[in-house]
Amino acid sequence: MPRFIRPLLFTFVLFAGAAWAAMATIDEKAPDFELQGADGKTYKLADFKGRFVVLEWVNFGCPFVRKHYDSGNMQQLQQTYTDSGVVWLSISSSAAGKQGYYEGAALQAQLQKEKVAHTAYLIDADGKVGKLYGARTTPHMYVISPEGKLVYAGGIDDIKSASIDDIARATNYVAAALNRGLAGLEVAQKTSAPYGCSVKYAN
């Protein structure tokens, strides 16, 4: 298979004909939700009012996600910003039996293997929260302000590839949004096109 065709197998999907519509809108209140974490605890977005929150849609089997975890880039971002008081929620909307779905001991083993530094890993196997936010790809990133407003939604950066080599020269939109937000400034770039593997919803 020609090299230039391979990335097309994993390009982002826009779901133009989807039968559901996202309710998450930039500069408006982020939709509240409640999900169970891999630690068995229940997490509600409303519980984190007053803090910046990052939502990271994840599928550890996706090459675009692997780019950021195998390089340590995602874990470094998680550590840097949780150390600054940011809440970082990794969300899996993979349905049971599909790529990226884990449960029980397998999930715990996977999280340990990835050396994650997020606040929590949340399970959205029925896809309700993913569809609420319009999550299309893994990764698909969202930043929510301390006031509860959605201030960024889109790709993690501006280079749509699965190559680790591209990370160093990419502009990381999530880091840029958080840096400005934490400095008390308005986020400059609030949206971008998400890229990666399609979220493995049940339907």
Protein Blocks (a to p, Z undefined) as FASTA:
>chain_A
ZZklmmmmmgccehlmbcbdcfbdghiacdddddddfkopacdfklmgoiacddddddfk
bmklmmmmmnommmmmmmmmmmnopacddddfbdehiahiaehjllmmmmmmnopabfbd
cddfkommmmmnopabdcddddddfkopafbgcdfblcdcfbfklmmmpccfklmmmmmm
mnopacfblbdcdeddddddfZZ
